[in-house]
Structure formats: C-alpha cells, structure tokens
C-alpha cells in the first residue's frame, strides 16, 4: 500500500513538472514566432514593455493561483484592482500621504478578501458566487464615492515605477518589474517551504484529510483570499501609476488573464496541484499572445477568442488526470 502511495506521489510530481515545461515551451515558441513575424518584437524596448505589462498580470495572478490551489476562484479581482486604481489618485488630490492611502486600500481589500474566504468556506457556497457578489459591492461603492467620474492623479513616483525610461539600482529597468520579481520569488519559496504553503496544498488536495491533521479549512481559505485581494489591490495601485489616473473597468481584463495564466501554467482548477513557477510562464505566454495579435492589428474582441482557444487547449491537455485526492 505504501509503495503504491509513493508511486502515485511520484507520478503527480512528474505530471506537474511536465506541465511547467510545456508552458515554458509554449512561451518560447511564441517568442520565436513573434520575433520572426513582427519587426521589433524582440527589441530590448519591446521586451521591457512586455515585462511591464506582464508584471501587473503576474502580481494579480499570484492571488488567483493561491485560491485555485484550494479549488476555488476569485471573481472579485478585477473590481479590487479597479478600486486600487481609483482610490490612490482620488485620495492623492486631497494631499493624503501615500502611505496612509495605501494602508487604507490594503485594509479594504483585506476585509473583502476575508469575507470572501469566510463565506465560501463556512457556507459551503461556491466561491464564484461569493466573490462575484463582493466584487459588485466594491464596484458599486467606487461609483458612489466618485459619482461615476474618477478624479485626481497618481503620485509621480508611482508613475515613474512603470515608465519605460525609469531606472532601478542604476539599471534601465522599470521598478514595477522588480516588484513582481520580489513577489514571485517569495511566493515560490513560501509555497514550497512554509507551513502556510503546505496547508494550502493539503486543503486543496483533500480538505477532510487536512482537518484530521488539525489544519483548519476555514483559516486557510480566509488567509488565501485575503492574500488574493491584497495582491489585486497592489496591482490596482501600480496600474494607477501606469495610467496616471483612475479608470473604471481597468481591472476587467485581469479576471480572465489571471485564471488563464494559472491554467496555462499547469495548476489544476480542481485544486491541490500546481505552483507559481508555471503561472509565470502562463503570464508571459498571454502577454506574448497579446503583443503578437496587436502586431497583426487584431481587435480586443478577437484577441479574447485566441485567449479562450489557448486556455481551453491547455486545460484539455492537463485536465485528463484524476484529482490528486483520487491518486494518493
């Protein structure tokens, strides 16, 4: 019996690594295609531009990755991103210090995330419904606050963080990319090496078994959704610097893109299997696809068709395996 369990665990690991390699292979193929077919695609300035755009998606996708590892989903991400994008310029026009404004945004996001996790785990209602409801509440509150017309401008240092001509530590390197890198390294390390990460995998793989080992499903869901909401808010704050001011619906594309990046990266949408290293490849892949399609003058609506086809293809490849709880 023990030999069978160990064999199944090895197979899970092999399948997970194969998914990651597949995602990175797809990313490299698209890079070659773009370099050959679109002039300037591989130029350093173009690569920096793609990395800046990928940074926003990458930070938001961390939170989505965490909740999908639990077997959930966070539909409130685009609305919380929009909140962060609108609130920072709005508060800045009243000369409220950035630190206080950022703290307020994070507190609001944390409350929404905690509510998402608590209601989803305690009421046993699918998180799609819960998170969509809280997302609409946040969106409605922003409309009431701004009367439908966002105002103010982002602090200049935020604008500089996403500017292509910015520098970090003396190098021509927009700081927002470095922010994503720090978040990415910490996430990969934490999921592999901390009690927090192991609990997420345990609950995602088999919540009943996790409860027997004194892992609280409610607690894990709450802190994972808090992390998702806070990271979405941080994405919105950074986007306010990229756009210079607040905009409604700026977060809308990040719902599909964050889920798509996680799926392309090999994380099971059923939970329990996957990691952020693969999601990074998914983020870069979707950014490349967007750049290539723009290079061919493909409109946003048709871009969504290509996104959908890619994601469905990858899910059909990865989705053939049984859920991890049925293999151990």
C-alpha positions in Angstrom: 0.0 0.0 0.0 2.8 2.4 1.0 4.7 1.6 -2.2 1.5 2.4 -4.3 1.1 5.8 -2.5 4.7 6.7 -3.1 4.5 5.7 -6.7 1.4 7.9 -7.2 3.1 10.8 -5.5 6.0 10.5 -7.9 3.6 10.4 -10.8 1.9 13.6 -9.6 5.3 15.3 -9.3 6.3 14.2 -12.8 3.0 15.4 -14.3 3.4 18.7 -12.6 6.9 19.2 -13.9 5.7 18.2 -17.4 3.0 20.9 -17.2 5.6 23.5 -16.3 7.9 22.5 -19.1 5.0 22.5 -21.5 4.1 26.1 -20.5 7.6 27.3 -20.9 8.0 25.6 -24.3 4.8 27.3 -25.5 6.2 30.6 -24.3 9.5 30.1 -26.2 7.6 29.0 -29.4 5.5 32.2 -29.3 8.6 34.3 -28.7 10.2 32.8 -31.8 7.1 33.3 -33.9 6.8 36.9 -32.7 10.4 37.6 -33.4 10.2 36.3 -36.9 6.9 37.7 -38.0 6.7 41.1 -36.2 9.5 43.7 -36.7 11.0 44.9 -33.4 9.2 42.2 -31.3 12.5 41.1 -29.7 14.0 44.6 -29.4 15.0 45.4 -25.8 12.5 48.2 -25.5 9.7 45.9 -26.7 10.8 43.2 -24.2 10.8 45.8 -21.4 7.3 46.9 -22.4 6.0 43.3 -22.4 7.6 42.7 -19.0 5.9 45.8 -17.5 2.5 44.6 -18.8 3.3 41.1 -17.5 4.2 42.5 -14.1 0.6 43.7 -13.5 -0.8 40.4 -14.6 1.8 38.4 -12.7 1.1 40.1 -9.3 -2.7 39.6 -9.7 -2.2 36.0 -10.8 -0.4 35.2 -7.5 -3.6 35.6 -5.6 -5.6 33.7 -8.2 -3.1 30.9 -8.1 -3.4 30.6 -4.3 -7.2 30.3 -4.3 -7.3 28.0 -7.3 -4.8 25.7 -5.5 -7.6 25.4 -2.9 -10.1 24.5 -5.6 -11.7 28.0 -5.5 -11.7 31.1 -7.7 -11.6 34.8 -7.1 -14.1 36.7 -9.3 -13.6 39.9 -7.3 -10.1 40.5 -8.5 -10.9 42.9 -11.3 -13.1 45.0 -9.1 -10.5 45.2 -6.3 -7.9 46.2 -9.0 -10.2 48.9 -10.1 -10.7 50.1 -6.5 -6.9 50.4 -6.0 -6.5 52.2 -9.3 -9.3 54.7 -8.5 -8.7 55.3 -4.7 -5.0 56.3 -4.9 -5.5 59.2 -7.3 -8.7 60.1 -5.6 -7.1 60.4 -2.2 -3.9 62.0 -3.6 -5.9 65.0 -4.8 -6.7 65.7 -1.1 -3.0 65.6 -0.3 -3.4 62.5 1.8 0.0 60.9 2.3 0.6 57.9 0.0 1.4 55.5 2.9 -1.9 56.3 4.6 -3.8 55.9 1.2 -2.1 52.6 0.5 -2.8 51.3 4.0 -6.5 52.2 3.5 -6.6 50.4 0.2 -5.0 47.3 1.7 -7.3 47.3 4.7 -10.4 47.5 2.5 -9.0 44.7 0.3 -8.2 42.6 3.3 -11.7 42.9 4.7 -13.2 41.9 1.3 -10.8 39.0 1.0 -11.5 37.8 4.5 -15.2 38.0 3.8 -14.7 36.0 0.6 -12.8 33.3 2.3 -15.1 33.1 5.4 -18.4 32.9 3.4 -17.0 30.5 0.8 -15.6 28.1 3.4 -18.3 28.4 6.1 -21.4 28.4 4.0 -20.0 25.9 1.5 -21.3 28.1 -1.3 -19.2 28.1 -4.5 -16.7 31.0 -4.3 -17.6 32.1 -7.8 -20.9 33.3 -6.4 -19.5 34.9 -3.2 -16.6 36.7 -4.9 -18.7 38.0 -7.7 -21.1 39.4 -5.2 -18.4 41.1 -3.1 -16.8 42.4 -6.3 -20.0 44.1 -7.3 -20.3 45.7 -3.9 -16.8 47.1 -4.2 -17.5 48.4 -7.7 -20.8 50.0 -6.6 -19.0 51.7 -3.7 -16.5 53.2 -6.1 -19.3 54.6 -8.3 -21.0 56.1 -5.3 -17.7 57.6 -4.0 -16.7 59.2 -7.3 -20.2 59.7 -8.7 -19.1 57.7 -11.7 -16.3 60.1 -12.6 -12.8 59.2 -11.2 -10.7 62.2 -10.3 -7.2 63.0 -9.2 -3.8 61.8 -10.5 -1.3 59.2 -9.2 1.8 60.3 -7.2 4.7 61.0 -9.5 6.9 58.2 -8.0 4.2 55.7 -8.9 4.2 57.0 -12.5 7.9 56.5 -12.6 7.7 52.9 -11.4 6.0 51.8 -14.6 7.7 54.2 -17.0 9.9 52.5 -19.6 12.6 55.1 -19.2 12.8 54.5 -15.4 15.8 53.0 -13.6 16.2 50.6 -10.7 19.5 50.4 -8.9 21.2 52.3 -11.7 19.9 50.0 -14.4 17.5 50.8 -17.2 14.8 48.7 -15.6 11.3 49.8 -14.7 10.9 49.2 -10.9 7.5 47.6 -11.3 9.2 44.6 -12.9 11.4 44.3 -9.8 8.3 44.4 -7.6 6.8 41.5 -9.5 10.1 39.6 -9.2 10.2 40.0 -5.4 6.6 38.8 -5.1 7.3 35.9 -7.4 10.4 34.7 -5.6 8.7 35.0 -2.2 5.6 33.1 -3.4 7.5 30.2 -5.0 9.6 29.9 -1.8 6.7 30.2 0.6 4.6 27.6 -1.2 7.4 25.1 -1.1 9.0 25.8 2.3 6.5 27.2 4.8 3.7 25.8 6.9 1.4 28.2 5.1 2.2 26.8 1.7 1.9 23.2 2.8 -1.5 23.9 4.3 -2.8 25.3 1.0 -1.8 22.2 -0.8 -3.2 20.0 1.9 -6.6 21.7 1.9 -6.7 21.8 -1.9 -5.8 18.1 -2.2 -8.2 16.8 0.4 -9.9 19.1 2.9 -11.3 16.3 5.0 -7.9 14.7 5.4 -6.4 18.1 6.2 -9.0 18.6 9.0 -7.9 15.3 10.5 -4.3 16.7 10.7 -5.7 19.8 12.6 -5.4 22.1 9.5 -8.4 24.5 9.6 -10.0 24.7 6.2 -11.7 28.0 7.2 -8.5 29.6 8.3 -6.6 28.6 5.1 -9.4 29.8 2.9 -9.5 33.1 4.7 -5.8 33.9 4.6 -5.6 32.8 1.0 -8.5 35.0 -0.1 -7.1 37.9 1.9 -3.8 37.5 0.1 -5.6 37.4 -3.2 -7.5 40.6 -2.5 -4.5 42.5 -1.2 -2.4 41.5 -4.2 -5.2 42.6 -6.5 -5.3 46.0 -4.7 -1.5 46.3 -5.1 -1.9 45.6 -8.8 -4.5 48.4 -9.0 -2.2 50.8 -7.1 0.6 50.1 -9.6 -1.8 50.4 -12.5 -2.7 53.9 -11.3 0.9 54.9 -11.8 0.9 53.3 -15.3 -2.2 55.1 -16.4 -1.6 58.3 -14.4 -5.1 58.4 -13.1 -8.1 56.2 -12.1 -10.3 54.4 -14.6 -13.4 52.3 -14.2 -13.2 48.8 -15.7 -9.4 48.9 -15.8 -9.4 45.7 -13.9 -11.8 43.8 -16.2 -9.2 42.1 -18.4 -7.4 40.7 -15.3 -10.1 38.2 -14.4 -9.7 36.0 -17.5 -6.0 36.7 -17.8 -5.2 35.7 -14.2 -7.2 32.5 -14.5 -5.8 31.8 -17.9 -2.2 32.3 -16.7 -2.8 29.8 -13.8 -4.4 27.3 -16.2 -1.7 27.5 -18.8 0.9 27.2 -16.1 -0.4 23.7 -15.2 -2.2 24.4 -11.9 -5.3 22.1 -11.6 -8.5 24.1 -11.5 -9.7 21.4 -9.1 -7.1 22.3 -6.6 -4.2 20.6 -4.9 -1.7 20.5 -7.8 0.4 23.3 -9.3 2.7 26.2 -8.4 3.5 29.7 -9.3 6.6 28.9 -11.3 4.3 27.5 -14.0 2.0 30.5 -13.7 4.9 32.8 -14.6 5.1 31.0 -17.9 1.4 31.5 -18.4 1.6 35.2 -17.7 4.4 35.7 -20.2 2.7 33.5 -22.8 -0.5 35.5 -22.6 1.5 38.8 -22.8 3.3 37.5 -25.9 0.0 36.5 -27.5 -1.5 39.9 -26.8 1.6 41.6 -28.3 1.6 39.4 -31.4 -2.2 39.9 -32.0 -1.8 43.7 -31.6 1.1 43.5 -34.1 -1.3 41.9 -36.6 -4.0 44.6 -35.8 -6.3 42.1 -34.2 -9.0 43.8 -32.2 -9.6 43.2 -28.5 -12.7 41.1 -29.1 -10.9 38.8 -31.4 -8.0 38.6 -29.0 -10.3 37.1 -26.4 -11.2 34.3 -28.9 -7.5 33.4 -29.2 -7.1 33.6 -25.4 -10.0 31.2 -25.0 -8.7 28.7 -27.5 -5.3 28.7 -25.9 -6.7 28.2 -22.4 -9.2 25.5 -23.5 -6.4 23.6 -25.3 -4.1 23.7 -22.2 -6.9 22.7 -19.9 -7.9 19.8 -22.2 -4.2 18.6 -22.0 -3.8 19.0 -18.2 -7.3 18.1 -17.3 -7.1 14.4 -18.2 -5.6 13.4 -14.9 -7.7 12.5 -11.9 -7.8 14.9 -9.0 -4.9 14.5 -6.7 -7.1 13.1 -3.8 -8.1 10.2 -6.0 -4.5 9.3 -6.8 -3.0 9.2 -3.3 
